[in-house]
Amino acid sequence: MNGFCISSVTYIKLIQGMRDKHELRVLQRTFKSWNVKVIFINEEISAKALFFMQEYFLSNTMQLADSLIASTATTYGLNLVTANDKHYKVVKDLDINIFRP
């Protein structure tokens, strides 16, 4: 995949952090101007997320959203940009780029 992509789960998490409709509109305009592609969950992503939960939930308390985001990145061979790498460092074959605002 070319360009800037995000998981639909990431998009949902960003919306959950919005304080009002204005912030949401700013996010939507920004993503549109950047030509952001939203990657939706499919069967392959779901299967990988299930595997990640079975492997990492009990040992590392991986959460559902994080397993879906990680499985999206690994399914498409994408780097994961995150400010919270502790949620993802247990996942093998996941390339993580740490973002520090």
N, CA, C and O of each residue as an XYZ file, in Angstrom:
404
protein
N       0.847     -1.183      0.000
C       0.000      0.000      0.000
C       0.884      1.235      0.000
O       1.897      1.293      0.697
N       0.492      2.201     -0.777
C       1.239      3.450     -0.852
C       0.550      4.526     -0.038
O      -0.665      4.493      0.154
N       1.330      5.478      0.437
C       0.759      6.599      1.157
C       0.551      6.316      2.625
O       1.067      5.343      3.176
N      -0.205      7.177      3.230
C      -0.470      7.121      4.660
C      -1.751      6.332      4.894
O      -2.807      6.691      4.374
N      -1.663      5.261      5.674
C      -2.812      4.393      5.952
C      -3.019      4.289      7.456
O      -2.066      4.332      8.235
N      -4.269      4.153      7.846
C      -4.573      3.858      9.245
C      -5.634      2.774      9.304
O      -6.450      2.625      8.395
N      -5.604      2.037     10.372
C      -6.646      1.039     10.628
C      -7.943      1.755     10.986
O      -7.927      2.827     11.591
N      -9.052      1.157     10.609
C     -10.341      1.730     11.011
C     -10.446      1.785     12.538
O     -11.129      2.651     13.084
N      -9.777      0.872     13.213
C      -9.782      0.867     14.681
C      -9.040      2.092     15.216
O      -9.478      2.708     16.188
N      -7.927      2.442     14.592
C      -7.191      3.645     14.983
C      -8.065      4.871     14.802
O      -8.114      5.745     15.669
N      -8.753      4.932     13.675
C      -9.642      6.057     13.410
C     -10.722      6.155     14.493
O     -11.014      7.243     14.989
N     -11.300      5.029     14.848
C     -12.324      5.007     15.897
C     -11.748      5.489     17.228
O     -12.391      6.257     17.943
N     -10.536      5.039     17.557
C      -9.906      5.472     18.809
C      -9.635      6.974     18.802
O      -9.778      7.633     19.832
N      -9.246      7.517     17.653
C      -9.037      8.962     17.555
C     -10.350      9.714     17.777
O     -10.377     10.733     18.468
N     -11.431      9.213     17.193
C     -12.735      9.845     17.372
C     -13.140      9.809     18.850
O     -13.705     10.777     19.360
N     -12.855      8.707     19.531
C     -13.193      8.602     20.956
C     -12.472      9.663     21.791
O     -12.946     10.045     22.861
N     -11.335     10.132     21.302
C     -10.571     11.139     22.035
C     -10.965     12.576     21.724
O     -10.425     13.508     22.319
N     -11.903     12.764     20.798
C     -12.336     14.104     20.411
C     -13.172     14.734     21.529
O     -13.932     14.059     22.222
N     -13.003     16.050     21.677
C     -13.782     16.769     22.686
C     -15.065     17.368     22.122
O     -16.018     17.624     22.858
N     -15.080     17.591     20.796
C     -16.282     18.178     20.205
C     -16.286     17.943     18.695
O     -15.331     17.406     18.134
N     -17.372     18.351     18.052
C     -17.529     18.153     16.600
C     -16.497     18.938     15.810
O     -16.080     18.503     14.737
N     -16.084     20.076     16.317
C     -15.068     20.871     15.616
C     -13.770     20.076     15.482
O     -13.182     20.029     14.402
N     -13.325     19.457     16.563
C     -12.108     18.639     16.504
C     -12.260     17.503     15.501
O     -11.326     17.189     14.763
N     -13.428     16.895     15.477
C     -13.678     15.814     14.525
C     -13.582     16.329     13.093
O     -12.970     15.677     12.246
N     -14.171     17.476     12.809
C     -14.105     18.036     11.452
C     -12.669     18.369     11.062
O     -12.278     18.167      9.912
N     -11.886     18.877     12.004
C     -10.473     19.166     11.729
C      -9.724     17.886     11.384
O      -8.932     17.861     10.442
N      -9.971     16.832     12.139
C      -9.337     15.547     11.854
C      -9.743     15.041     10.472
O      -8.896     14.604      9.693
N     -11.022     15.102     10.174
C     -11.508     14.636      8.875
C     -10.895     15.434      7.724
O     -10.494     14.853      6.716
N     -10.819     16.745      7.864
C     -10.205     17.581      6.818
C      -8.722     17.271      6.666
O      -8.203     17.217      5.551
N      -8.046     17.069      7.784
C      -6.613     16.754      7.741
C      -6.382     15.440      7.026
O      -5.525     15.357      6.147
N      -7.127     14.419      7.387
C      -6.978     13.124      6.726
C      -7.288     13.219      5.240
O      -6.622     12.583      4.423
N      -8.288     14.005      4.888
C      -8.622     14.178      3.477
C      -7.489     14.879      2.730
O      -7.152     14.483      1.615
N      -6.905     15.901      3.321
C      -5.813     16.627      2.661
C      -4.546     15.774      2.545
O      -3.739     15.979      1.639
N      -4.375     14.829      3.451
C      -3.221     13.918      3.412
C      -3.501     12.685      2.566
O      -2.613     11.850      2.390
N      -4.694     12.552      2.045
C      -5.108     11.364      1.285
C      -4.928     10.081      2.091
O      -4.410      9.084      1.588
N      -5.357     10.122      3.327
C      -5.236      8.974      4.222
C      -6.192      7.875      3.769
O      -7.367      8.124      3.498
N      -5.669      6.668      3.694
C      -6.493      5.501      3.364
C      -6.819      4.771      4.661
O      -5.922      4.431      5.433
N      -8.090      4.536      4.891
C      -8.532      3.788      6.060
C      -8.638      2.314      5.657
O      -9.317      1.965      4.692
N      -7.953      1.466      6.416
C      -7.976      0.020      6.148
C      -9.014     -0.614      7.071
O      -8.898     -0.554      8.295
N     -10.018     -1.215      6.469
C     -11.097     -1.825      7.244
C     -10.762     -3.271      7.611
O      -9.976     -3.940      6.940
N     -11.369     -3.717      8.671
C     -11.131     -5.065      9.180
C     -11.743     -6.091      8.228
O     -12.888     -5.959      7.796
N     -10.953     -7.113      7.916
C     -11.451     -8.212      7.085
C     -11.176     -9.526      7.815
O     -10.718     -9.525      8.958
N     -11.456    -10.635      7.152
C     -11.302    -11.939      7.801
C      -9.850    -12.224      8.185
O      -9.592    -12.751      9.267
N      -8.909    -11.885      7.320
C      -7.492    -12.137      7.620
C      -7.029    -11.323      8.822
O      -6.332    -11.844      9.692
N      -7.408    -10.061      8.875
C      -7.052     -9.221     10.019
C      -7.681     -9.772     11.290
O      -7.022     -9.838     12.327
N      -8.943    -10.167     11.221
C      -9.626    -10.728     12.392
C      -8.957    -12.002     12.891
O      -8.802    -12.198     14.096
N      -8.561    -12.867     11.961
C      -7.902    -14.126     12.347
C      -6.572    -13.854     13.038
O      -6.244    -14.489     14.040
N      -5.803    -12.902     12.494
C      -4.517    -12.559     13.134
C      -4.735    -11.931     14.497
O      -3.994    -12.210     15.439
N      -5.751    -11.082     14.608
C      -6.044    -10.448     15.892
C      -6.416    -11.506     16.932
O      -6.004    -11.413     18.088
N      -7.171    -12.483     16.532
C      -7.527    -13.588     17.431
C      -6.269    -14.320     17.885
O      -6.115    -14.626     19.068
N      -5.370    -14.597     16.944
C      -4.108    -15.243     17.292
C      -3.316    -14.390     18.286
O      -2.808    -14.906     19.281
N      -3.211    -13.081     18.017
C      -2.469    -12.198     18.920
C      -3.090    -12.182     20.311
O      -2.365    -12.165     21.306
N      -4.404    -12.188     20.398
C      -5.056    -12.207     21.708
C      -4.737    -13.509     22.448
O      -4.454    -13.497     23.646
N      -4.784    -14.632     21.724
C      -4.468    -15.915     22.354
C      -3.013    -15.958     22.821
O      -2.708    -16.529     23.868
N      -2.135    -15.361     22.052
C      -0.709    -15.388     22.390
C      -0.332    -14.383     23.475
O       0.502    -14.684     24.330
N      -0.934    -13.193     23.452
C      -0.397    -12.087     24.243
C      -1.327    -11.509     25.306
O      -0.880    -10.700     26.119
N      -2.591    -11.890     25.329
C      -3.472    -11.281     26.325
C      -3.086    -11.673     27.745
O      -2.896    -10.803     28.595
N      -2.970    -12.952     28.008
C      -2.684    -13.389     29.375
C      -1.286    -13.015     29.827
O      -1.080    -12.688     30.996
N      -0.323    -13.057     28.919
C       1.056    -12.759     29.310
C       1.380    -11.270     29.287
O       2.233    -10.812     30.046
N       0.708    -10.513     28.426
C       1.052     -9.097     28.269
C      -0.162     -8.167     28.284
O      -0.032     -6.982     27.977
N      -1.317     -8.680     28.632
C      -2.576     -7.925     28.700
C      -2.881     -7.124     27.437
O      -3.358     -5.991     27.509
N      -2.601     -7.724     26.281
C      -2.936     -7.060     25.023
C      -4.446     -6.858     24.956
O      -5.220     -7.754     25.294
N      -4.847     -5.689     24.523
C      -6.264     -5.351     24.412
C      -6.771     -5.572     22.989
O      -5.985     -5.642     22.044
N      -8.085     -5.679     22.848
C      -8.712     -5.967     21.565
C      -8.301     -4.958     20.486
O      -7.884     -5.352     19.396
N      -8.415     -3.677     20.783
C      -8.081     -2.661     19.774
C      -6.628     -2.791     19.340
O      -6.329     -2.693     18.150
N      -5.731     -3.010     20.279
C      -4.314     -3.134     19.942
C      -4.048     -4.362     19.085
O      -3.210     -4.320     18.184
N      -4.752     -5.453     19.358
C      -4.555     -6.654     18.541
C      -5.052     -6.424     17.115
O      -4.438     -6.907     16.164
N      -6.153     -5.694     16.954
C      -6.668     -5.388     15.620
C      -5.735     -4.434     14.869
O      -5.516     -4.603     13.669
N      -5.193     -3.451     15.552
C      -4.271     -2.506     14.922
C      -2.994     -3.224     14.506
O      -2.520     -3.043     13.384
N      -2.429     -4.037     15.400
C      -1.213     -4.782     15.077
C      -1.447     -5.762     13.936
O      -0.601     -5.909     13.053
N      -2.582     -6.422     13.953
C      -2.855     -7.394     12.890
C      -3.070     -6.697     11.544
O      -2.730     -7.260     10.503
N      -3.617     -5.505     11.547
C      -3.758     -4.741     10.304
C      -2.389     -4.418      9.729
O      -2.157     -4.597      8.534
N      -1.484     -3.943     10.573
C      -0.139     -3.594     10.112
C       0.611     -4.815      9.594
O       1.252     -4.749      8.545
N       0.538     -5.920     10.315
C       1.276     -7.105      9.873
C       0.656     -7.725      8.626
O       1.375     -8.250      7.776
N      -0.649     -7.671      8.507
C      -1.322     -8.222      7.321
C      -0.864     -7.504      6.053
O      -0.651     -8.133      5.016
N      -0.716     -6.196      6.146
C      -0.349     -5.407      4.965
C       1.143     -5.069      4.908
O       1.575     -4.348      4.008
N       1.931     -5.576      5.851
C       3.368     -5.317      5.850
C       3.711     -3.852      6.064
O       4.666     -3.335      5.483
N       2.921     -3.187      6.904
C       3.112     -1.764      7.157
C       3.831     -1.532      8.476
O       3.727     -2.337      9.402
N       4.559     -0.429      8.555
C       5.134      0.002      9.820
C       4.013      0.551     10.685
O       3.072      1.167     10.184
N       4.120      0.324     11.979
C       3.157      0.857     12.927
C       3.796      2.049     13.616
O       4.826      1.915     14.276
N       3.185      3.213     13.462
C       3.653      4.421     14.133
C       2.807      4.604     15.372
O       1.583      4.709     15.286
N       3.458      4.644     16.533
C       2.722      4.736     17.791
C       3.547      5.470     18.838
O       4.777      5.421     18.826
N       2.857      6.147     19.736
C       3.513      6.763     20.879
C       3.540      5.802     22.062
O       4.183      6.079     23.075
N       2.852      4.687     21.938
C       2.742      3.735     23.036
C       3.226      2.362     22.574
O       2.427      1.445     22.383
N       4.524      2.232     22.399
C       5.088      1.002     21.851
C       4.994     -0.183     22.800
O       5.117     -1.325     22.357
N       4.779      0.051     24.091
C       4.716     -1.078     25.031
C       3.570     -2.026     24.706
O       3.630     -3.210     25.036
N       2.521     -1.510     24.058
C       1.387     -2.368     23.693
C       1.716     -3.323     22.551
O       1.054     -4.347     22.382
N       2.736     -2.988     21.772
C       2.987     -3.720     20.533
C       4.340     -4.434     20.472
O       4.554     -5.253     19.578
N       5.243     -4.148     21.385
C       6.602     -4.690     21.256
C       6.678     -6.207     21.374
O       7.689     -6.797     20.993
N       5.648     -6.846     21.886
C       5.646     -8.304     21.999
C       5.327     -8.994     20.672
O       5.584    -10.188     20.513
N       4.772     -8.247     19.728
C       4.336     -8.838     18.460
C       5.532     -8.998     17.530
O       6.161     -8.022     17.122
N       5.826    -10.243     17.210
C       6.926    -10.520     16.287
C       6.513    -10.098     14.881
O       5.326    -10.080     14.555
N       7.483     -9.765     14.064
C       7.241     -9.365     12.672
C       6.445     -8.075     12.546
O       5.825     -7.833     11.510
N       6.451     -7.250     13.575
C       5.791     -5.953     13.512
C       6.860     -4.876     13.578
O       7.593     -4.778     14.562
N       6.945     -4.072     12.531
C       7.896     -2.962     12.502
C       7.261     -1.759     13.172
O       6.229     -1.256     12.728
N       7.890     -1.305     14.246
C       7.335     -0.201     15.045
C       8.213      1.029     14.885
O       9.434      0.956     15.024
N       7.584      2.156     14.593
C       8.232      3.467     14.609
C       7.620      4.238     15.769
O       6.409      4.455     15.812
N       8.456      4.645     16.699
C       7.964      5.331     17.881
C       7.812      6.818     17.569
O       8.726      7.462     17.054
N       6.628      7.343     17.897
C       6.292      8.747     17.705
C       6.261      9.407     19.064
O       5.506      9.001     19.947
N       7.087     10.432     19.228
C       7.081     11.184     20.475
C       6.703     12.632     20.158
O       7.517     13.384     19.621
N       5.459     13.025     20.493
C       5.018     14.401     20.175
C       5.761     15.444     20.990
O       5.508     16.640     20.841
